[in-house]
Amino acid sequence: MALFGSSEASAPASGFDLSRTIRRIAVLVFALIQLVLVARILLDLGVIPVDSVVGEPIIRGSDALAYPVRNVGSGLPFGLGGLMGGVAGQGFNGTMVLALGGWTVVEGLVMRVVKKFDQI
């Protein structure tokens, strides 16, 4: 029992909470997406070998996750489009960094929508 003005946290409500479950699933899904994209960035920088056991699954997964931003580079000014794309394991890949940032923004928006369900 928390007294008025106490800094103690109250005990969580017992039972099933759909909103909390949805938040946890959303956080898990976006954490896995970000894990794959960070692994691809590490693979491109040479920290993870391309010919390792996890190399091919990382490349396939990250290419699928980065597909929405694949052609953004052609519209960038000053030759910045050259930073976009590239072969796996051949250095910095701007597409993966942009995809990571994009998925992080999407995560924030989804979590905001999920939080609105708490108020309903």
LINHU-V678951 format. One record per backbone hydrogen bond with DSSP energy under -1.0 kcal/mol. CO is the residue of the C=O (numbers start at 1). NH is the residue of the N-H. Records with the same first field share a line. If there is no record, write none. Layout:
BEGIN
CO->NH + NH
END
This chain:
BEGIN
3->6
17->21
18->22
19->23
20->24
21->25
22->26
23->27
24->28
25->29
26->30
27->31
28->32
29->33
30->34
31->35
32->36
33->37
34->38
35->39
36->40
37->41
38->42
39->43
40->44
41->45
42->47 + 48
44->91
49->52
54->58
55->59
56->60
57->61
58->62
59->63
60->64
61->65
62->66
66->69
67->70
69->72
72->75
73->76
77->80
79->82
80->83
81->84
83->94
87->90
93->97
94->98
95->99
96->100
97->101
98->102
99->103
100->104
101->105
102->106
103->107
104->108
105->109
106->110
107->111
108->112
109->113
110->114
111->115
112->116
END
